[in-house]
Amino acid sequence: MTQPDGGQSPYDPPQQPQQPDQGQPGAAPGEPAPYQQTPYPQAPQGPVYAQGGQPGAYGAAPLPKNSLGVWSLVLGILSILGCGLFTGIAAIITGSKSRRAQREGQADNGGMGLAGLIMGWIGTVLITLGWAAYLVFIGFLVNSPEFQNDFEQELEQQYEQEFDQGLEEQGVDPSIDPELQDALDQLEQLENG
């Protein structure tokens, strides 16, 4: 593409000058042709990451599975802090996937994955043992005779309070025995009747 003033657009690739053939004058056998452009040296391209090796050349693509190790570590820490059984299980899964990616050369932070995996197991075991101890404690508490006696007494008191409230709503004095109250009501009816 040319510009209106006849110059070349800066977006067009530069045009290569014509290179003389081997049969053209000015080119000696074994010498490069005049005006031949030598290519720029290319940066060596090493492996992205080999089995625990050094990183590749500058500008190499980042490793795609490094985030698994980070997630495993974060979830493992959360599981130890008691954030739940699910964070521990997730830390175990992401940690094992991170370790697998490190073995396959797709990641370089296998140590983070291992730390997350270990903390995930520790957190899962601690939470499981904590819940088991809690349930055993509740089981002993519910089956103890003292707890059962206290529970029965509390139920009786609650029943008596509800019964007394019902009597008060009917206009009957709850401090008097109900049978005695019935007898007094019958006497009143006989006197009035």
C-alpha positions as CSV (number, residue, x, y, z in Angstrom):
1,M,0.0,0.0,0.0
2,T,1.4,3.4,-0.9
3,Q,0.6,6.7,0.6
4,P,-0.8,9.6,-1.4
5,D,2.6,11.3,-1.5
6,G,4.1,8.2,-3.2
7,G,5.9,7.0,0.0
8,Q,5.4,3.6,1.6
9,S,3.0,3.1,4.6
10,P,4.8,2.4,7.9
11,Y,2.4,-0.6,8.3
12,D,3.6,-2.4,5.2
13,P,6.5,-4.9,5.5
14,P,9.8,-3.6,4.0
15,Q,10.4,-4.6,0.5
16,Q,13.5,-6.8,-0.1
17,P,16.0,-5.7,-2.6
18,Q,16.5,-8.0,-5.5
19,Q,19.2,-10.5,-4.9
20,P,21.5,-11.4,-7.8
21,D,21.7,-14.9,-9.0
22,Q,24.8,-16.9,-8.9
23,G,25.1,-16.2,-12.6
24,Q,24.8,-12.4,-12.2
25,P,27.9,-10.3,-12.3
26,G,29.2,-9.0,-8.9
27,A,28.6,-12.2,-7.0
28,A,31.6,-14.4,-6.6
29,P,31.1,-18.1,-5.9
30,G,31.1,-18.9,-2.2
31,E,30.4,-15.3,-1.1
32,P,27.0,-14.0,-0.1
33,A,25.2,-12.0,-2.7
34,P,25.4,-8.2,-2.3
35,Y,22.5,-6.6,-0.4
36,Q,21.6,-9.9,1.1
37,Q,20.1,-9.3,4.5
38,T,21.4,-11.5,7.3
39,P,18.7,-12.7,9.7
40,Y,18.8,-11.6,13.3
41,P,20.0,-14.3,15.7
42,Q,17.2,-16.0,17.4
43,A,17.0,-16.4,21.2
44,P,17.5,-20.0,22.2
45,Q,14.3,-21.7,23.0
46,G,14.7,-24.2,25.9
47,P,12.1,-26.4,27.4
48,V,9.4,-24.5,29.3
49,Y,10.2,-26.5,32.5
50,A,11.8,-29.8,32.5
51,Q,11.5,-32.2,35.5
52,G,12.6,-29.8,38.2
53,G,14.8,-28.0,35.7
54,Q,15.5,-24.3,35.1
55,P,13.0,-22.0,33.5
56,G,13.1,-21.5,29.7
57,A,14.3,-18.5,27.9
58,Y,13.0,-15.0,28.6
59,G,9.5,-14.6,27.1
60,A,8.6,-18.2,27.4
61,A,4.9,-19.0,28.0
62,P,3.9,-19.2,31.7
63,L,3.1,-22.5,33.1
64,P,-0.6,-23.1,32.9
65,K,-1.2,-25.2,36.1
66,N,0.7,-23.2,38.7
67,S,-2.6,-21.9,40.2
68,L,-3.4,-25.4,41.4
69,G,-0.6,-25.3,43.9
70,V,-1.6,-21.9,45.2
71,W,-5.3,-23.0,45.6
72,S,-4.2,-26.1,47.4
73,L,-2.1,-24.1,49.8
74,V,-4.8,-21.6,50.5
75,L,-7.5,-24.3,51.0
76,G,-5.2,-26.3,53.2
77,I,-4.6,-23.3,55.5
78,L,-8.3,-22.6,55.7
79,S,-9.1,-26.3,56.5
80,I,-6.6,-26.2,59.4
81,L,-8.1,-23.0,60.7
82,G,-11.4,-24.9,60.9
83,C,-13.3,-23.5,57.9
84,G,-14.9,-26.9,57.2
85,L,-14.5,-30.3,55.9
86,F,-15.1,-29.2,52.3
87,T,-12.0,-26.9,52.2
88,G,-9.9,-29.8,53.4
89,I,-11.2,-32.2,50.7
90,A,-10.8,-29.5,48.0
91,A,-7.2,-28.9,49.2
92,I,-6.5,-32.6,48.9
93,I,-7.9,-32.7,45.4
94,T,-6.1,-29.6,44.1
95,G,-2.8,-30.6,45.8
96,S,-2.8,-34.0,44.1
97,K,-3.6,-32.4,40.8
98,S,-0.8,-29.9,41.3
99,R,1.7,-32.6,42.1
100,R,0.7,-34.5,39.0
101,A,1.1,-31.4,36.8
102,Q,4.6,-30.8,38.4
103,R,5.6,-34.4,37.5
104,E,4.4,-33.9,33.9
105,G,6.3,-30.7,33.6
106,Q,3.3,-28.4,33.4
107,A,3.9,-26.6,36.6
108,D,6.9,-25.8,38.8
109,N,5.3,-25.2,42.3
110,G,4.9,-28.8,43.4
111,G,6.1,-27.8,46.9
112,M,3.0,-25.6,47.3
113,G,0.8,-28.5,46.1
114,L,2.5,-30.8,48.6
115,A,2.1,-28.4,51.5
116,G,-1.6,-27.9,50.6
117,L,-2.1,-31.6,50.3
118,I,-0.6,-32.2,53.7
119,M,-2.5,-29.4,55.4
120,G,-5.7,-30.6,53.7
121,W,-5.3,-34.0,55.2
122,I,-4.5,-32.6,58.6
123,G,-7.5,-30.2,58.5
124,T,-9.8,-33.0,57.4
125,V,-8.7,-35.4,60.1
126,L,-8.9,-32.6,62.8
127,I,-12.4,-31.6,61.8
128,T,-13.6,-35.3,61.6
129,L,-12.1,-36.0,65.0
130,G,-13.7,-32.8,66.4
131,W,-17.1,-33.8,65.2
132,A,-16.8,-37.3,66.4
133,A,-15.8,-36.1,69.9
134,Y,-18.7,-33.6,69.9
135,L,-21.2,-36.4,69.0
136,V,-19.7,-38.7,71.7
137,F,-20.0,-36.0,74.3
138,I,-23.6,-35.3,73.3
139,G,-24.4,-39.0,73.5
140,F,-22.9,-39.3,77.0
141,L,-24.7,-36.2,78.0
142,V,-28.1,-37.3,76.8
143,N,-27.8,-40.8,78.3
144,S,-26.6,-39.7,81.8
145,P,-29.3,-40.1,84.5
146,E,-28.7,-36.6,85.8
147,F,-29.5,-35.1,82.5
148,Q,-32.7,-37.3,82.1
149,N,-33.9,-36.3,85.6
150,D,-33.3,-32.6,85.0
151,F,-35.0,-32.9,81.6
152,E,-38.1,-34.6,83.2
153,Q,-38.3,-32.0,85.9
154,E,-38.1,-29.2,83.4
155,L,-40.9,-30.8,81.3
156,E,-43.1,-31.1,84.4
157,Q,-42.6,-27.5,85.4
158,Q,-43.4,-26.4,81.9
159,Y,-46.6,-28.5,81.9
160,E,-47.7,-27.1,85.2
161,Q,-47.1,-23.5,84.1
162,E,-49.2,-24.1,81.0
163,F,-51.9,-25.8,83.0
164,D,-52.0,-22.9,85.5
165,Q,-52.3,-20.4,82.7
166,G,-55.2,-22.4,81.2
167,L,-57.0,-22.4,84.6
168,E,-56.4,-18.6,85.0
169,E,-57.9,-18.0,81.5
170,Q,-61.0,-19.9,82.6
171,G,-61.3,-17.8,85.8
172,V,-60.2,-20.6,88.2
173,D,-57.7,-19.9,91.0
174,P,-54.7,-22.3,90.2
175,S,-53.7,-22.4,93.9
176,I,-56.8,-24.4,94.8
177,D,-57.0,-28.0,94.0
178,P,-59.2,-28.5,90.9
179,E,-61.4,-31.2,92.6
180,L,-62.0,-28.9,95.5
181,Q,-62.9,-26.1,93.2
182,D,-65.4,-28.3,91.4
183,A,-67.0,-29.1,94.7
184,L,-67.2,-25.4,95.7
185,D,-68.8,-24.6,92.3
186,Q,-71.5,-27.3,92.8
187,L,-72.3,-25.9,96.3
188,E,-72.8,-22.5,94.8
189,Q,-75.1,-23.8,92.2
190,L,-77.2,-25.6,94.8
191,E,-77.5,-22.5,97.0
192,N,-78.5,-20.3,94.0
193,G,-80.6,-22.9,92.3
